[in-house]
Amino acid sequence: MTPKETNPRIRASWANPCQANRAWLEYLVCKSKPWGPRGWGVALLLGALLWPGIGQAQPTRPAKTGPRAALYATYRYVAYTVYDHTDGDPPTRVAGVAGTLTLFPTGAYDKRLRITGPNGAREFVQHGQCTVRGDSIRFAFTDAQGFDVQRGTYRLDARTRRLTITIAGYPPGNRGVYELVADAAPGPRPAPKRH
C-alpha cells in the first residue's frame, strides 16, 4: 500500500498538490523509517540532491595563458625539408607543400598535409593528441597502419607567428623539418555602409 492509501492526512489533502507534496515529505522524514531512525536517510538524500552545485556542470578550466597559449592556433604548411644522412645527399626541400595543422588547447590536433608532386597530390591526414613539454613535441595518432607516435622539437616565433617543427626520423639523425605560419586572427567585422 502506498502512503496515500494508509495515511488519512495525505488522503485528505490530495486535492492540493503543494499540500500533498509537503505531507508526503513530512510522512517520509518524520513518520516512516525507510533508511534509519526518523527518516534521516531520506533527509540526507534530499539534502544532497538539493545542495547547491550538486548535479550542475562544473566550471571549465580557464584558457591557458602565457607563451604556450600562443602555440594553439591553425597553421598553414609553407615548407618541408627532409634531412637524410644515410645517402650523404644535401637536405631535400620538398616542393608543392600545402595544408593545415590545428593545435587545440585540449591537446588534440588535426593535421591535413598535402604534397603535390609529379605523380599527383598525396594527402597525409592525422587526428590525435599533441603533448608539449619545454621545446619537445609529441604527436600520438592512429592511422591505417595502427597506432604511431612522432617525436621532435618545436620553435615558435610569436612575433612572426612562425612555427618550426622538427620530427625525428629513422635511423637516428634523419629528420623532417616543417615550417608553418599561423593564420591571422579574424578581425572585427566592418561596419555596414550607410547610403
C-alpha positions in Angstrom: 0.0 0.0 0.0 1.2 3.5 -0.7 1.4 6.2 1.9 -1.6 7.9 0.1 -3.8 4.9 0.9 -2.6 4.4 4.5 -2.2 8.0 5.8 -5.5 9.8 6.2 -3.7 13.2 6.4 -2.3 12.7 2.9 -5.6 11.4 1.5 -7.5 14.4 2.8 -5.0 16.9 1.3 -4.6 15.2 -2.0 -6.7 17.9 -3.7 -4.0 20.5 -3.2 -0.7 19.3 -4.8 1.5 21.5 -2.7 0.0 20.3 0.5 0.2 16.7 -0.8 3.9 17.1 -1.5 4.5 18.7 1.9 2.6 15.9 3.6 4.4 13.3 1.6 7.8 14.7 2.6 6.7 15.0 6.3 5.5 11.5 6.2 8.8 10.2 4.8 11.0 12.3 7.1 9.1 12.1 10.4 6.9 9.1 10.4 8.5 6.4 8.2 11.8 4.8 8.8 12.9 3.8 5.3 16.7 4.4 5.9 17.2 4.8 9.6 15.5 6.3 12.6 13.0 9.0 11.9 13.8 9.1 8.2 17.3 10.6 8.5 18.4 8.7 5.3 15.7 10.4 3.3 16.6 13.8 4.8 20.3 13.2 3.9 19.4 12.1 0.4 17.1 15.1 -0.2 19.8 17.4 1.3 22.4 16.0 -1.0 20.1 16.4 -4.0 19.2 20.0 -3.1 22.7 21.1 -2.1 23.9 24.0 -4.4 26.2 22.8 -7.1 25.3 19.1 -7.0 24.3 17.9 -10.4 25.3 21.2 -12.1 28.0 21.5 -14.7 31.5 22.0 -13.2 33.3 25.1 -14.3 35.8 24.6 -17.1 39.4 25.2 -16.8 40.4 28.7 -17.7 42.1 29.1 -21.1 45.9 28.6 -21.0 47.8 31.9 -21.0 51.4 32.8 -21.4 53.9 31.7 -24.1 52.4 28.3 -24.6 48.9 29.7 -25.2 50.2 31.3 -28.4 51.0 27.9 -29.7 47.4 26.9 -30.0 46.2 28.0 -33.4 45.7 26.9 -37.0 48.8 27.0 -39.1 49.5 26.7 -42.8 52.3 24.5 -44.1 54.7 26.6 -46.1 57.8 24.4 -46.4 59.0 20.8 -45.7 62.7 19.8 -45.7 64.0 16.2 -45.4 67.4 15.6 -43.8 68.5 12.1 -44.8 72.1 11.3 -43.6 72.1 7.7 -44.9 73.0 8.7 -48.5 75.2 11.8 -48.0 72.9 14.0 -50.2 72.2 17.6 -49.1 68.8 18.2 -47.5 65.8 17.9 -49.8 63.3 20.8 -49.9 60.0 19.2 -50.8 58.0 21.2 -53.4 54.2 21.5 -53.5 53.6 21.6 -49.8 50.2 22.8 -48.6 47.6 22.1 -45.9 46.9 23.0 -42.3 47.8 21.9 -38.8 45.5 22.9 -36.0 46.7 22.6 -32.4 43.9 22.8 -29.8 44.3 23.8 -26.1 42.7 20.5 -25.2 45.8 18.7 -26.5 44.1 17.4 -29.6 45.5 18.2 -33.1 44.3 18.0 -36.7 46.9 17.6 -39.5 46.0 17.9 -43.1 49.2 18.0 -45.1 49.2 17.8 -48.9 52.3 17.4 -51.0 51.8 17.8 -54.8 54.5 16.2 -56.9 55.0 14.9 -60.5 52.8 11.9 -59.8 49.9 13.9 -58.3 48.9 15.0 -54.9 49.4 12.9 -51.8 47.4 13.7 -48.6 48.5 13.0 -45.0 45.6 13.3 -42.6 46.0 12.7 -38.8 43.8 13.4 -35.8 45.3 12.7 -32.4 46.9 14.0 -29.2 49.7 16.5 -29.1 51.8 16.8 -26.0 54.2 19.8 -25.4 56.9 19.9 -22.7 59.5 22.5 -22.9 60.6 22.6 -26.5 59.6 18.9 -27.1 56.5 18.0 -29.0 54.9 14.6 -29.4 52.1 13.6 -31.8 50.2 10.4 -31.0 47.7 9.1 -33.5 46.1 6.1 -35.1 46.0 5.7 -38.9 45.5 2.8 -41.4 48.8 1.2 -40.2 47.7 1.4 -36.5 48.9 3.5 -33.5 52.0 5.6 -34.0 53.9 8.3 -32.2 56.1 11.0 -33.8 58.5 12.9 -31.5 60.5 16.0 -32.1 61.1 19.7 -31.1 59.4 22.9 -31.9 60.2 26.6 -32.0 57.6 29.3 -32.1 58.4 32.9 -33.1 55.4 34.7 -31.5 56.2 38.0 -33.3 56.0 36.5 -36.8 53.6 33.7 -35.8 56.0 31.2 -37.4 56.2 27.6 -36.1 59.1 25.2 -36.9 58.6 21.6 -36.0 61.4 19.1 -36.4 60.3 15.4 -36.3 62.9 12.8 -35.6 63.3 10.2 -38.4 64.9 6.7 -38.7 67.7 5.9 -38.5 68.6 8.4 -35.8 69.9 11.6 -37.2 67.4 11.7 -40.0 64.7 14.3 -39.6 61.9 16.2 -41.3 61.5 19.9 -40.7 58.1 21.6 -41.2 57.8 25.3 -41.5 54.3 26.7 -40.7 52.7 30.1 -40.3 49.7 30.8 -38.1 46.6 32.2 -39.9 45.8 35.7 -39.0 43.3 36.1 -36.2 40.0 37.3 -37.6 39.5 41.0 -37.1 36.3 42.8 -36.2 33.5 42.9 -38.8 33.5 46.0 -40.9 30.7 48.4 -40.1 27.8 48.4 -42.7 27.9 51.1 -45.3 25.4 53.9 -44.9 23.8 55.2 -48.0 
